[in-house]
């Protein structure tokens, strides 16, 4: 009998790896952003395989929906029509090191998947205990808004600051270089 969860794991992992490579090696920043959307969807699939359905839904709603729309908006707002170097113009040494890094990561992924087969998850919360305490949503909400509220809010301020700084730097370059019509 085929273990479909293992097959789904390898499919989602392959999509995540390929999408990550596309994020790095695409010349067009908008195309890179859309490749990142594919990576986020594959992560949601991996979360669903681990029975973390709330986290999978939040991955799609928050990261794929809200944050990526914001990133695409900022990329399009700041598109300077500057020439972008791609993999073809890279040095052979960079290509060799990158290829070796990819092979090492693929080997590590396959090795972890083989070693993790049949292992029981560690921790005090099993599926039965989670159900007794009110489910995933209740446990995650209690943890997020009691123990982790400060890091949660600091992350939102960090993202906001990064966007404001990016816009300020881009506007400063436009004013220094002359306004385009």
N, C-alpha and C positions, 0 to 999 in steps of 0.2 A: 504494500500500500504506500502511496506517495504521501509524504508529509507536506501538505500544501502551505503550511505556515513557514516552513523553511524555504520553500520555493518563493513565496511572497517576500520573505526577508531578502533573498538574493536579488529579486527584481527591484525592490525599493532601494536597496543598497547600491545597485548598479546605476539606477537613475540618479541617486544622490551624488555618486562619484562622477558620473558623466556630466551632470549639471554643474557641479562644482568646477570641473575643468573648463566647461564652457564659460562660466562666470569669469574665470581668470584669463582665458585666451581669446575671448571675443573682442573685436576692435570697437564695435559699437556699444556704448554704455547702456543703451536701452535694451539691446539684445542680451547683454549680461544680466540686467535686472530681471528680464523674463526667464532667463535660465535659473536665476536664483528662486523664482517662483516655483519652478519645477522641483528644485531641491527642497523647498519648504513643503510642498505637497508630498514628496517622498518621505520626509521626516514625519509628517502626519500619519502616513501609512505605517511607518515603523512604530509609532506610538500606539496605533490601533492594534498592531500585532502583540504589543505588550499589555493589552487590556487596559490601556490608559486612554479611554475614549474621550474623556473631557479634555485632556491635554491635546489630543489629536484635533478636536473641534476648535480649541483655542488657537492651535497652531495655524489652522486655515483662516479663522476669522481675524486674529490679531496680526500675525506676521504676513500671511499671504494677502489678506485683504487690506488692512489699514496701513501697516508700515511700508509695504511694497508700493502701494499707491503713493504714499508720501515720498519715497525714494525716487520713483519714476517722475513725479512732479518736480522735484528738486533737480534731477538730472536734465529734464527737458528745459527747466527754467535757466539752468546754468550752462547749457550746451554752447560752447564757445567756438565750435567748428574748427577745433585745433586738430592737426594731424596726429593720429595715434599709431604708435608702433605696434605691430602684431608679431606673431611667432615667426613669420618668414624672415623678418629683419633681425631676429635675435641671434646671438652668437652660438656657435655649435656647442661650446662649453655649457651655456645656460640650458640648451635643449637636452644635453646629456644628463646634467644634474637633475633637471625636472623629470625626465623619464625615469631615472633611477629612484627618485623620491616617490613617484607614482607606483613603481613596482614594489617598493618597500611597503607602502601603505596598503596596496592590494594584498600582498602576502600577509600583513598583520591582520587585515579584515578577515581573510579566509581562515587564518590560524585561530583567531578569537571565535569565529563561528563554529569551527570544529571542536574547540575545547569547551565551548559553552553549551554544547548539545547535551541535554539531559541534566543540566545543573538546576538545582532548585534556587529560586530567588532568596537572597538573604535579607533579613530584616524582620521586624516584629509584626508588620502588617501583611497578613495573608488576605486572600479574597474573602474568606469567611469573616475575619475581623473587620475588614472594611465595610462589609454589608451590615454587621452588627452595630457599627458606629455611625451609620447614616449614609454611607456611600462615598464615592470619590469626590463629588462636588463639595460636600460638607467638610470633609477632611482637608481638601486643598484650600477652600475658602478660609477655614479657621487658621490654617498654618500661614497662608499668605497675608491675611489682615491682622494677625497677632504677632507672630514671630518675625515675619519678613516684610513688614510694611515699609520700613525705612529703605532697604535696598530696592524695593519695587518703585517707590517714588523717586529715588535718586536716579534710577535708570531713565525714567521719563524726562527728568531735567537734563540728563546727559544727552539724550537724543535731541531735545529741543535746543540745547546750547550748540550742538554740532551743526544743526541745520542753520541756525542764525549765523554762526561763524562762517559757514560755507557761503551763504548768500552775501555776507559782508565782504569776504575776500573776493568774490566774483565781481561784485559791484565796484570795488576799489580798482580791480584790474581794468574794468570797462572805462572808468573815469580817467585812469592814468594813460590808457592806450587810445583814448578818443572814443567818442560814441559812434556806434554804427547806426546807419539809417536803414 
